[in-house]
Amino acid sequence: MSEPVERSWVEPETSEPDPVVEAYKKDVDRTLLRANLARTVEERLQNLARLQRFGRALRRAGRALR
Protein backbone atom coordinates (compact mmCIF):
# COMPACT_ATOMS: atom_id res chain seq x y z
CA MET A 1 0.00 0.00 0.00
CA SER A 2 1.31 3.48 -0.78
CA GLU A 3 1.88 6.07 1.91
CA PRO A 4 -0.51 9.03 2.06
CA VAL A 5 0.78 12.14 0.36
CA GLU A 6 1.65 14.97 2.73
CA ARG A 7 -0.41 17.98 1.70
CA SER A 8 1.12 20.99 3.38
CA TRP A 9 -1.29 23.35 1.65
CA VAL A 10 -4.27 21.93 3.55
CA GLU A 11 -5.33 24.09 6.46
CA PRO A 12 -4.95 22.38 9.80
CA GLU A 13 -8.15 21.39 11.51
CA THR A 14 -8.76 23.79 14.34
CA SER A 15 -11.77 25.00 16.27
CA GLU A 16 -10.56 28.60 16.27
CA PRO A 17 -10.65 30.76 13.14
CA ASP A 18 -7.36 32.27 12.00
CA PRO A 19 -7.46 35.99 12.96
CA VAL A 20 -5.51 36.99 9.84
CA VAL A 21 -7.95 35.17 7.54
CA GLU A 22 -10.89 36.65 9.40
CA ALA A 23 -9.43 40.16 9.03
CA TYR A 24 -9.16 39.75 5.25
CA LYS A 25 -12.61 38.16 4.89
CA LYS A 26 -14.37 41.36 5.83
CA ASP A 27 -12.89 43.10 2.78
CA VAL A 28 -13.70 40.36 0.27
CA ASP A 29 -16.99 40.29 -1.62
CA ARG A 30 -17.62 36.57 -1.55
CA THR A 31 -20.78 36.91 -3.64
CA LEU A 32 -18.55 37.69 -6.64
CA LEU A 33 -16.40 34.64 -5.92
CA ARG A 34 -19.46 32.42 -5.67
CA ALA A 35 -20.90 33.85 -8.90
CA ASN A 36 -17.63 33.20 -10.72
CA LEU A 37 -17.42 29.65 -9.40
CA ALA A 38 -20.96 29.02 -10.66
CA ARG A 39 -19.74 29.73 -14.21
CA THR A 40 -18.33 27.05 -16.46
CA VAL A 41 -14.63 26.96 -17.24
CA GLU A 42 -15.41 28.18 -20.75
CA GLU A 43 -17.38 31.16 -19.40
CA ARG A 44 -14.50 32.05 -17.08
CA LEU A 45 -12.03 31.91 -19.95
CA GLN A 46 -14.29 34.10 -22.09
CA ASN A 47 -14.46 36.65 -19.24
CA LEU A 48 -10.68 36.54 -18.93
CA ALA A 49 -10.29 37.17 -22.66
CA ARG A 50 -12.69 40.14 -22.42
CA LEU A 51 -10.73 41.55 -19.49
CA GLN A 52 -7.47 41.21 -21.41
CA ARG A 53 -8.95 43.02 -24.44
CA PHE A 54 -10.17 45.77 -22.12
CA GLY A 55 -6.70 46.07 -20.56
CA ARG A 56 -5.08 46.37 -23.99
CA ALA A 57 -7.59 49.08 -24.95
CA LEU A 58 -6.79 51.00 -21.75
CA ARG A 59 -3.06 50.79 -22.44
CA ARG A 60 -3.55 52.04 -26.00
CA ALA A 61 -5.70 54.92 -24.75
CA GLY A 62 -3.09 55.79 -22.13
CA ARG A 63 -0.31 55.83 -24.71
CA ALA A 64 -2.43 58.00 -27.03
CA LEU A 65 -2.76 60.61 -24.26
CA ARG A 66 1.01 60.95 -23.81
N, CA, C and O atoms as a GROMACS GRO file, in nm:
protein
  264
    1MET      N    1   0.084  -0.118   0.000
    1MET     CA    2   0.000   0.000   0.000
    1MET      C    3   0.088   0.124   0.000
    1MET      O    4   0.192   0.126   0.067
    2SER      N    5   0.050   0.228  -0.073
    2SER     CA    6   0.132   0.348  -0.078
    2SER      C    7   0.103   0.437   0.042
    2SER      O    8  -0.006   0.434   0.100
    3GLU      N    9   0.203   0.516   0.078
    3GLU     CA   10   0.188   0.607   0.191
    3GLU      C   11   0.105   0.727   0.149
    3GLU      O   12   0.109   0.768   0.032
    4PRO      N   13   0.029   0.785   0.242
    4PRO     CA   14  -0.051   0.903   0.206
    4PRO      C   15   0.042   1.020   0.173
    4PRO      O   16   0.148   1.037   0.233
    5VAL      N   17   0.000   1.099   0.078
    5VAL     CA   18   0.078   1.214   0.036
    5VAL      C   19   0.060   1.326   0.138
    5VAL      O   20  -0.052   1.359   0.177
    6GLU      N   21   0.173   1.384   0.180
    6GLU     CA   22   0.165   1.497   0.273
    6GLU      C   23   0.119   1.619   0.195
    6GLU      O   24   0.181   1.657   0.096
    7ARG      N   25   0.011   1.681   0.240
    7ARG     CA   26  -0.041   1.798   0.170
    7ARG      C   27  -0.027   1.919   0.261
    7ARG      O   28  -0.116   1.948   0.341
    8SER      N   29   0.083   1.987   0.249
    8SER     CA   30   0.112   2.099   0.338
    8SER      C   31   0.021   2.218   0.314
    8SER      O   32   0.008   2.305   0.400
    9TRP      N   33  -0.043   2.223   0.196
    9TRP     CA   34  -0.129   2.336   0.165
    9TRP      C   35  -0.266   2.327   0.232
    9TRP      O   36  -0.341   2.424   0.233
   10VAL      N   37  -0.298   2.211   0.290
   10VAL     CA   38  -0.427   2.193   0.355
   10VAL      C   39  -0.423   2.263   0.491
   10VAL      O   40  -0.329   2.247   0.568
   11GLU      N   41  -0.527   2.339   0.517
   11GLU     CA   42  -0.533   2.409   0.646
   11GLU      C   43  -0.549   2.307   0.758
   11GLU      O   44  -0.624   2.210   0.745
   12PRO      N   45  -0.479   2.330   0.867
   12PRO     CA   46  -0.495   2.238   0.980
   12PRO      C   47  -0.636   2.249   1.039
   12PRO      O   48  -0.697   2.356   1.040
   13GLU      N   49  -0.684   2.137   1.088
   13GLU     CA   50  -0.815   2.139   1.151
   13GLU      C   51  -0.801   2.205   1.287
   13GLU      O   52  -0.721   2.164   1.370
   14THR      N   53  -0.881   2.307   1.307
   14THR     CA   54  -0.876   2.379   1.434
   14THR      C   55  -1.016   2.432   1.463
   14THR      O   56  -1.094   2.456   1.372
   15SER      N   57  -1.045   2.449   1.590
   15SER     CA   58  -1.177   2.500   1.627
   15SER      C   59  -1.179   2.652   1.626
   15SER      O   60  -1.287   2.713   1.627
   16GLU      N   61  -1.062   2.714   1.625
   16GLU     CA   62  -1.056   2.860   1.627
   16GLU      C   63  -1.023   2.914   1.488
   16GLU      O   64  -0.933   2.864   1.421
   17PRO      N   65  -1.097   3.017   1.445
   17PRO     CA   66  -1.065   3.076   1.314
   17PRO      C   67  -0.934   3.154   1.320
   17PRO      O   68  -0.898   3.211   1.423
   18ASP      N   69  -0.863   3.154   1.210
   18ASP     CA   70  -0.736   3.227   1.200
   18ASP      C   71  -0.768   3.377   1.198
   18ASP      O   72  -0.844   3.421   1.112
   19PRO      N   73  -0.714   3.456   1.290
   19PRO     CA   74  -0.746   3.599   1.296
   19PRO      C   75  -0.703   3.675   1.170
   19PRO      O   76  -0.768   3.773   1.133
   20VAL      N   77  -0.597   3.632   1.106
   20VAL     CA   78  -0.551   3.699   0.984
   20VAL      C   79  -0.652   3.675   0.872
   20VAL      O   80  -0.689   3.768   0.800
   21VAL      N   81  -0.696   3.550   0.857
   21VAL     CA   82  -0.795   3.517   0.754
   21VAL      C   83  -0.924   3.593   0.781
   21VAL      O   84  -0.985   3.648   0.689
   22GLU      N   85  -0.966   3.595   0.904
   22GLU     CA   86  -1.090   3.665   0.940
   22GLU      C   87  -1.078   3.814   0.910
   22GLU      O   88  -1.176   3.876   0.867
   23ALA      N   89  -0.962   3.873   0.931
   23ALA     CA   90  -0.943   4.016   0.903
   23ALA      C   91  -0.957   4.044   0.753
   23ALA      O   92  -1.014   4.146   0.715
   24TYR      N   93  -0.905   3.956   0.670
   24TYR     CA   94  -0.916   3.975   0.525
   24TYR      C   95  -1.057   3.947   0.474
   24TYR      O   96  -1.101   4.011   0.379
   25LYS      N   97  -1.128   3.854   0.536
   25LYS     CA   98  -1.261   3.816   0.489
   25LYS      C   99  -1.356   3.934   0.485
   25LYS      O  100  -1.441   3.942   0.396
   26LYS      N  101  -1.343   4.024   0.578
   26LYS     CA  102  -1.438   4.136   0.583
   26LYS      C  103  -1.425   4.228   0.462
   26LYS      O  104  -1.518   4.303   0.432
   27ASP      N  105  -1.312   4.224   0.394
   27ASP     CA  106  -1.289   4.310   0.278
   27ASP      C  107  -1.308   4.239   0.145
   27ASP      O  108  -1.283   4.297   0.039
   28VAL      N  109  -1.353   4.113   0.149
   28VAL     CA  110  -1.370   4.036   0.027
   28VAL      C  111  -1.518   4.015   0.000
   28VAL      O  112  -1.592   3.967   0.085
   29ASP      N  113  -1.560   4.052  -0.122
   29ASP     CA  114  -1.699   4.029  -0.162
   29ASP      C  115  -1.711   3.885  -0.209
   29ASP      O  116  -1.681   3.854  -0.325
   30ARG      N  117  -1.754   3.799  -0.122
   30ARG     CA  118  -1.761   3.657  -0.155
   30ARG      C  119  -1.874   3.625  -0.252
   30ARG      O  120  -1.875   3.518  -0.312
   31THR      N  121  -1.970   3.716  -0.267
   31THR     CA  122  -2.078   3.691  -0.364
   31THR      C  123  -2.020   3.688  -0.505
   31THR      O  124  -2.065   3.609  -0.589
   32LEU      N  125  -1.919   3.772  -0.533
   32LEU     CA  126  -1.855   3.770  -0.664
   32LEU      C  127  -1.778   3.640  -0.686
   32LEU      O  128  -1.778   3.585  -0.796
   33LEU      N  129  -1.713   3.591  -0.582
   33LEU     CA  130  -1.640   3.464  -0.592
   33LEU      C  131  -1.736   3.350  -0.620
   33LEU      O  132  -1.711   3.264  -0.705
   34ARG      N  133  -1.848   3.349  -0.546
   34ARG     CA  134  -1.946   3.242  -0.567
   34ARG      C  135  -2.005   3.248  -0.708
   34ARG      O  136  -2.023   3.145  -0.772
   35ALA      N  137  -2.034   3.370  -0.756
   35ALA     CA  138  -2.090   3.385  -0.890
   35ALA      C  139  -1.991   3.335  -0.995
   35ALA      O  140  -2.031   3.270  -1.092
   36ASN      N  141  -1.864   3.365  -0.976
   36ASN     CA  142  -1.763   3.320  -1.072
   36ASN      C  143  -1.749   3.168  -1.069
   36ASN      O  144  -1.733   3.105  -1.174
   37LEU      N  145  -1.754   3.109  -0.951
   37LEU     CA  146  -1.742   2.965  -0.940
   37LEU      C  147  -1.863   2.892  -0.998
   37LEU      O  148  -1.854   2.775  -1.034
   38ALA      N  149  -1.976   2.962  -1.007
   38ALA     CA  150  -2.096   2.902  -1.066
   38ALA      C  151  -2.085   2.895  -1.218
   38ALA      O  152  -2.159   2.821  -1.283
   39ARG      N  153  -1.993   2.973  -1.276
   39ARG     CA  154  -1.974   2.973  -1.421
   39ARG      C  155  -1.895   2.849  -1.464
   39ARG      O  156  -1.824   2.788  -1.386
   40THR      N  157  -1.911   2.816  -1.591
   40THR     CA  158  -1.834   2.705  -1.646
   40THR      C  159  -1.691   2.754  -1.672
   40THR      O  160  -1.664   2.874  -1.671
   41VAL      N  161  -1.601   2.660  -1.693
   41VAL     CA  162  -1.463   2.696  -1.724
   41VAL      C  163  -1.459   2.781  -1.851
   41VAL      O  164  -1.385   2.879  -1.858
   42GLU      N  165  -1.538   2.743  -1.950
   42GLU     CA  166  -1.541   2.818  -2.075
   42GLU      C  167  -1.587   2.963  -2.053
   42GLU      O  168  -1.530   3.056  -2.110
   43GLU      N  169  -1.689   2.980  -1.970
   43GLU     CA  170  -1.738   3.116  -1.940
   43GLU      C  171  -1.630   3.198  -1.870
   43GLU      O  172  -1.612   3.317  -1.898
   44ARG      N  173  -1.557   3.134  -1.778
   44ARG     CA  174  -1.450   3.205  -1.708
   44ARG      C  175  -1.339   3.246  -1.804
   44ARG      O  176  -1.285   3.356  -1.793
   45LEU      N  177  -1.306   3.157  -1.898
   45LEU     CA  178  -1.203   3.191  -1.995
   45LEU      C  179  -1.248   3.303  -2.088
   45LEU      O  180  -1.169   3.389  -2.125
   46GLN      N  181  -1.376   3.303  -2.125
   46GLN     CA  182  -1.429   3.410  -2.208
   46GLN      C  183  -1.422   3.544  -2.133
   46GLN      O  184  -1.386   3.646  -2.192
   47ASN      N  185  -1.456   3.542  -2.005
   47ASN     CA  186  -1.446   3.665  -1.924
   47ASN      C  187  -1.302   3.712  -1.914
   47ASN      O  188  -1.276   3.833  -1.921
   48LEU      N  189  -1.209   3.620  -1.899
   48LEU     CA  190  -1.068   3.654  -1.893
   48LEU      C  191  -1.023   3.718  -2.024
   48LEU      O  192  -0.951   3.818  -2.023
   49ALA      N  193  -1.065   3.662  -2.135
   49ALA     CA  194  -1.029   3.717  -2.266
   49ALA      C  195  -1.085   3.858  -2.281
   49ALA      O  196  -1.017   3.947  -2.333
   50ARG      N  197  -1.209   3.879  -2.237
   50ARG     CA  198  -1.269   4.014  -2.242
   50ARG      C  199  -1.190   4.113  -2.157
   50ARG      O  200  -1.166   4.226  -2.198
   51LEU      N  201  -1.151   4.069  -2.038
   51LEU     CA  202  -1.073   4.155  -1.949
   51LEU      C  203  -0.938   4.190  -2.010
   51LEU      O  204  -0.892   4.304  -1.998
   52GLN      N  205  -0.875   4.094  -2.076
   52GLN     CA  206  -0.747   4.121  -2.141
   52GLN      C  207  -0.763   4.220  -2.256
   52GLN      O  208  -0.679   4.308  -2.273
   53ARG      N  209  -0.870   4.206  -2.335
   53ARG     CA  210  -0.895   4.302  -2.444
   53ARG      C  211  -0.917   4.442  -2.386
   53ARG      O  212  -0.867   4.540  -2.440
   54PHE      N  213  -0.992   4.449  -2.277
   54PHE     CA  214  -1.017   4.577  -2.212
   54PHE      C  215  -0.886   4.639  -2.163
   54PHE      O  216  -0.864   4.759  -2.179
   55GLY      N  217  -0.800   4.558  -2.103
   55GLY     CA  218  -0.670   4.607  -2.056
   55GLY      C  219  -0.584   4.660  -2.170
   55GLY      O  220  -0.520   4.764  -2.156
   56ARG      N  221  -0.584   4.589  -2.283
   56ARG     CA  222  -0.508   4.637  -2.399
   56ARG      C  223  -0.564   4.771  -2.448
   56ARG      O  224  -0.488   4.861  -2.483
   57ALA      N  225  -0.696   4.783  -2.450
   57ALA     CA  226  -0.759   4.908  -2.495
   57ALA      C  227  -0.722   5.023  -2.400
   57ALA      O  228  -0.697   5.134  -2.446
   58LEU      N  229  -0.718   4.996  -2.271
   58LEU     CA  230  -0.679   5.100  -2.175
   58LEU      C  231  -0.534   5.142  -2.196
   58LEU      O  232  -0.502   5.261  -2.190
   59ARG      N  233  -0.447   5.045  -2.219
   59ARG     CA  234  -0.306   5.079  -2.244
   59ARG      C  235  -0.291   5.164  -2.370
   59ARG      O  236  -0.216   5.262  -2.370
   60ARG      N  237  -0.362   5.125  -2.476
   60ARG     CA  238  -0.355   5.204  -2.600
   60ARG      C  239  -0.406   5.345  -2.577
   60ARG      O  240  -0.346   5.441  -2.626
   61ALA      N  241  -0.514   5.359  -2.503
   61ALA     CA  242  -0.570   5.492  -2.475
   61ALA      C  243  -0.472   5.574  -2.391
   61ALA      O  244  -0.456   5.694  -2.414
   62GLY      N  245  -0.407   5.509  -2.296
   62GLY     CA  246  -0.309   5.579  -2.213
   62GLY      C  247  -0.190   5.628  -2.294
   62GLY      O  248  -0.142   5.739  -2.275
   63ARG      N  249  -0.143   5.543  -2.386
   63ARG     CA  250  -0.031   5.583  -2.472
   63ARG      C  251  -0.072   5.697  -2.564
   63ARG      O  252   0.008   5.786  -2.592
   64ALA      N  253  -0.196   5.695  -2.612
   64ALA     CA  254  -0.243   5.800  -2.703
   64ALA      C  255  -0.248   5.936  -2.634
   64ALA      O  256  -0.236   6.040  -2.699
   65LEU      N  257  -0.268   5.936  -2.502
   65LEU     CA  258  -0.276   6.061  -2.426
   65LEU      C  259  -0.138   6.121  -2.399
   65LEU      O  260  -0.130   6.239  -2.365
   66ARG      N  261  -0.033   6.046  -2.413
   66ARG     CA  262   0.101   6.095  -2.382
   66ARG      C  263   0.153   6.186  -2.489
   66ARG      O  264   0.264   6.236  -2.479
   0.00000   0.00000   0.00000
